[in-house]
Amino acid sequence: MATPSKPDKQKDIEKRERIVKRIALELRDGYYVNLGIGMPTLVANYVPPGMEVVLQSENGMLGVGSAPIRSRAPKMLI
């Protein structure tokens, strides 16, 4: 299988962003959400500030949050 060209990769990234932003619009305060694994875990980056949503992924992690800011990320996290 051929590796996608840079423009194709960018299109894929843009598609993923549109999808996860749309999913985040469905969330409501207090929801417990099973996101599955993979792309759906990106939804955590779009939970609105102040909204409390507990996210669970298929690998069993509970309470996953948005991606940390690199300068603030614990060294052992990444």
C-alpha positions as protocol buffer text, in pm:
chain_id: "A"
residue {
  index: 1
  type: MET
  ca { x: 0 y: 0 z: 0 }
}
residue {
  index: 2
  type: ALA
  ca { x: 137 y: 340 z: -100 }
}
residue {
  index: 3
  type: THR
  ca { x: 203 y: 605 z: 163 }
}
residue {
  index: 4
  type: PRO
  ca { x: -38 y: 899 z: 123 }
}
residue {
  index: 5
  type: SER
  ca { x: 116 y: 1221 z: -7 }
}
residue {
  index: 6
  type: LYS
  ca { x: 138 y: 1523 z: 224 }
}
residue {
  index: 7
  type: PRO
  ca { x: -176 y: 1688 z: 81 }
}
residue {
  index: 8
  type: ASP
  ca { x: -367 y: 1361 z: 133 }
}
residue {
  index: 9
  type: LYS
  ca { x: -242 y: 1336 z: 492 }
}
residue {
  index: 10
  type: GLN
  ca { x: -351 y: 1693 z: 556 }
}
residue {
  index: 11
  type: LYS
  ca { x: -696 y: 1615 z: 413 }
}
residue {
  index: 12
  type: ASP
  ca { x: -719 y: 1311 z: 643 }
}
residue {
  index: 13
  type: ILE
  ca { x: -626 y: 1523 z: 944 }
}
residue {
  index: 14
  type: GLU
  ca { x: -886 y: 1783 z: 850 }
}
residue {
  index: 15
  type: LYS
  ca { x: -1153 y: 1513 z: 810 }
}
residue {
  index: 16
  type: ARG
  ca { x: -1069 y: 1370 z: 1154 }
}
residue {
  index: 17
  type: GLU
  ca { x: -1087 y: 1716 z: 1311 }
}
residue {
  index: 18
  type: ARG
  ca { x: -1432 y: 1779 z: 1158 }
}
residue {
  index: 19
  type: ILE
  ca { x: -1557 y: 1442 z: 1281 }
}
residue {
  index: 20
  type: VAL
  ca { x: -1433 y: 1477 z: 1639 }
}
residue {
  index: 21
  type: LYS
  ca { x: -1559 y: 1835 z: 1667 }
}
residue {
  index: 22
  type: ARG
  ca { x: -1903 y: 1713 z: 1555 }
}
residue {
  index: 23
  type: ILE
  ca { x: -1897 y: 1433 z: 1813 }
}
residue {
  index: 24
  type: ALA
  ca { x: -1803 y: 1684 z: 2085 }
}
residue {
  index: 25
  type: LEU
  ca { x: -2116 y: 1885 z: 1998 }
}
residue {
  index: 26
  type: GLU
  ca { x: -2324 y: 1585 z: 2108 }
}
residue {
  index: 27
  type: LEU
  ca { x: -2177 y: 1584 z: 2460 }
}
residue {
  index: 28
  type: ARG
  ca { x: -2372 y: 1716 z: 2757 }
}
residue {
  index: 29
  type: ASP
  ca { x: -2257 y: 1804 z: 3107 }
}
residue {
  index: 30
  type: GLY
  ca { x: -2241 y: 1495 z: 3328 }
}
residue {
  index: 31
  type: TYR
  ca { x: -2224 y: 1241 z: 3044 }
}
residue {
  index: 32
  type: TYR
  ca { x: -2021 y: 923 z: 3078 }
}
residue {
  index: 33
  type: VAL
  ca { x: -1898 y: 842 z: 2728 }
}
residue {
  index: 34
  type: ASN
  ca { x: -1734 y: 528 z: 2590 }
}
residue {
  index: 35
  type: LEU
  ca { x: -1530 y: 653 z: 2298 }
}
residue {
  index: 36
  type: GLY
  ca { x: -1394 y: 323 z: 2176 }
}
residue {
  index: 37
  type: ILE
  ca { x: -1030 y: 346 z: 2068 }
}
residue {
  index: 38
  type: GLY
  ca { x: -840 y: 537 z: 1804 }
}
residue {
  index: 39
  type: MET
  ca { x: -975 y: 851 z: 1644 }
}
residue {
  index: 40
  type: PRO
  ca { x: -1268 y: 891 z: 1887 }
}
residue {
  index: 41
  type: THR
  ca { x: -1027 y: 959 z: 2173 }
}
residue {
  index: 42
  type: LEU
  ca { x: -946 y: 1293 z: 2004 }
}
residue {
  index: 43
  type: VAL
  ca { x: -1290 y: 1414 z: 2113 }
}
residue {
  index: 44
  type: ALA
  ca { x: -1141 y: 1499 z: 2454 }
}
residue {
  index: 45
  type: ASN
  ca { x: -960 y: 1793 z: 2291 }
}
residue {
  index: 46
  type: TYR
  ca { x: -1297 y: 1953 z: 2207 }
}
residue {
  index: 47
  type: VAL
  ca { x: -1494 y: 1919 z: 2530 }
}
residue {
  index: 48
  type: PRO
  ca { x: -1597 y: 2277 z: 2609 }
}
residue {
  index: 49
  type: PRO
  ca { x: -1434 y: 2442 z: 2914 }
}
residue {
  index: 50
  type: GLY
  ca { x: -1646 y: 2401 z: 3225 }
}
residue {
  index: 51
  type: MET
  ca { x: -1826 y: 2091 z: 3097 }
}
residue {
  index: 52
  type: GLU
  ca { x: -1768 y: 1779 z: 3305 }
}
residue {
  index: 53
  type: VAL
  ca { x: -1768 y: 1463 z: 3094 }
}
residue {
  index: 54
  type: VAL
  ca { x: -1612 y: 1133 z: 3198 }
}
residue {
  index: 55
  type: LEU
  ca { x: -1451 y: 966 z: 2898 }
}
residue {
  index: 56
  type: GLN
  ca { x: -1377 y: 594 z: 2889 }
}
residue {
  index: 57
  type: SER
  ca { x: -1177 y: 427 z: 2615 }
}
residue {
  index: 58
  type: GLU
  ca { x: -1172 y: 61 z: 2519 }
}
residue {
  index: 59
  type: ASN
  ca { x: -835 y: 10 z: 2686 }
}
residue {
  index: 60
  type: GLY
  ca { x: -1008 y: 65 z: 3020 }
}
residue {
  index: 61
  type: MET
  ca { x: -885 y: 415 z: 3102 }
}
residue {
  index: 62
  type: LEU
  ca { x: -1143 y: 626 z: 3282 }
}
residue {
  index: 63
  type: GLY
  ca { x: -1128 y: 1005 z: 3298 }
}
residue {
  index: 64
  type: VAL
  ca { x: -909 y: 1069 z: 2994 }
}
residue {
  index: 65
  type: GLY
  ca { x: -864 y: 1439 z: 2927 }
}
residue {
  index: 66
  type: SER
  ca { x: -746 y: 1657 z: 2644 }
}
residue {
  index: 67
  type: ALA
  ca { x: -390 y: 1642 z: 2518 }
}
residue {
  index: 68
  type: PRO
  ca { x: -153 y: 1815 z: 2764 }
}
residue {
  index: 69
  type: ILE
  ca { x: 47 y: 2123 z: 2674 }
}
residue {
  index: 70
  type: ARG
  ca { x: 399 y: 1995 z: 2613 }
}
residue {
  index: 71
  type: SER
  ca { x: 561 y: 2233 z: 2860 }
}
residue {
  index: 72
  type: ARG
  ca { x: 317 y: 2123 z: 3134 }
}
residue {
  index: 73
  type: ALA
  ca { x: 304 y: 1750 z: 3058 }
}
residue {
  index: 74
  type: PRO
  ca { x: 449 y: 1523 z: 3327 }
}
residue {
  index: 75
  type: LYS
  ca { x: 775 y: 1375 z: 3200 }
}
residue {
  index: 76
  type: MET
  ca { x: 650 y: 1021 z: 3262 }
}
residue {
  index: 77
  type: LEU
  ca { x: 324 y: 1074 z: 3072 }
}
residue {
  index: 78
  type: ILE
  ca { x: 460 y: 1077 z: 2718 }
}
